[in-house]
Amino acid sequence: MTLSDTSKVIGQTPSGFAVTEAAHQACQVTLGLSDDNISRFEDALAGGFLFNTGPIDAMGTLFSPERWADYFACVKGQRSEERRVGKEGRS
């Protein structure tokens, strides 16, 4: 994957924070999200029904107001790190 592919914005959190491909991939690994859960997230995000579905874990589908909260927090942290590294590279 090229740098331009990983810096591509693929969506946004409910608060409007941009989700890049790089942040998305890093959070999938960090949170141990299955490919099925990533697919559920991407479909729900694209379809505008993100809060009508949730990730699946050992107990079944998670339905709560915080169902994607760990993912959003991870993405925000990854994006902050991307910006910090970008600023250091320009110094």
Phi and psi in degrees as a GROMACS rama.xvg file:
@    title "Ramachandran Plot"
@    xaxis  label "Phi"
@    yaxis  label "Psi"
@TYPE xy
-86.1937  164.637  THR-2
-57.279  -41.6196  LEU-3
-63.6708  -32.5564  SER-4
-67.6046  -41.8194  ASP-5
-75.7776  -23.9018  THR-6
-88.0532  -3.51031  SER-7
-64.9463  132.228  LYS-8
-80.2834  122.691  VAL-9
-108.412  -4.49539  ILE-10
172.362  -167.476  GLY-11
-149.344  155.961  GLN-12
-74.9696  168.056  THR-13
-57.8675  -26.8016  PRO-14
-85.2884  2.47099  SER-15
90.8729  9.96463  GLY-16
-78.0059  127.119  PHE-17
-65.7892  137.397  ALA-18
-108.376  115.296  VAL-19
-91.9059  162.871  THR-20
-60.3652  -40.253  GLU-21
-63.175  -45.8524  ALA-22
-63.9625  -40.8032  ALA-23
-60.578  -47.4138  HIS-24
-64.3672  -43.8218  GLN-25
-62.5747  -40.4313  ALA-26
-72.4514  -30.8582  CYS-27
-60.4473  -44.1679  GLN-28
-70.1481  -49.3446  VAL-29
-57.2339  -42.3057  THR-30
-92.8879  -4.81316  LEU-31
65.9643  35.2242  GLY-32
-77.5173  134.404  LEU-33
-71.8384  160.488  SER-34
-59.4386  -35.0176  ASP-35
-62.9131  -42.6764  ASP-36
-68.1444  -36.6747  ASN-37
-64.1086  -42.414  ILE-38
-62.2853  -42.5331  SER-39
-59.6134  -44.0231  ARG-40
-62.8771  -49.4935  PHE-41
-61.802  -43.5834  GLU-42
-62.6876  -44.3143  ASP-43
-67.6833  -39.0746  ALA-44
-64.2537  -47.5751  LEU-45
-65.6811  -35.5838  ALA-46
-85.8205  -6.82323  GLY-47
77.1796  20.1626  GLY-48
-122.665  33.5266  PHE-49
-55.0667  -38.2295  LEU-50
-90.1248  10.6207  PHE-51
-105.469  4.33893  ASN-52
-141.76  170.531  THR-53
-152.475  169.204  GLY-54
-69.4241  158.061  PRO-55
-105.899  131.602  ILE-56
-124.167  -165.83  ASP-57
-61.7189  -23.5313  ALA-58
-93.3296  -5.55822  MET-59
118.181  -159.933  GLY-60
-75.6138  131.765  THR-61
-85.8033  121.954  LEU-62
-125.664  105.025  PHE-63
-160.541  162.933  SER-64
-59.7768  -22.4296  PRO-65
-103.046  15.5237  GLU-66
-56.5321  -33.1507  ARG-67
-109.784  10.6926  TRP-68
-59.3723  -42.4803  ALA-69
-62.0455  -39.6696  ASP-70
-64.4169  -47.946  TYR-71
-62.2384  -40.9552  PHE-72
-63.6456  -40.7704  ALA-73
-64.135  -46.5768  CYS-74
-60.006  -44.0682  VAL-75
-61.9332  -41.7835  LYS-76
-64.2113  -40.6838  GLY-77
-64.6152  -43.3233  GLN-78
-64.7056  -38.2807  ARG-79
-62.7236  -40.6588  SER-80
-66.0942  -40.9803  GLU-81
-59.5204  -41.9599  GLU-82
-66.7187  -41.7605  ARG-83
-61.7927  -45.7897  ARG-84
-65.3265  -38.5069  VAL-85
-62.322  -39.9903  GLY-86
-67.6246  -39.7451  LYS-87
-64.8835  -34.8437  GLU-88
-69.306  -24.625  GLY-89
-89.287  -9.9945  ARG-90
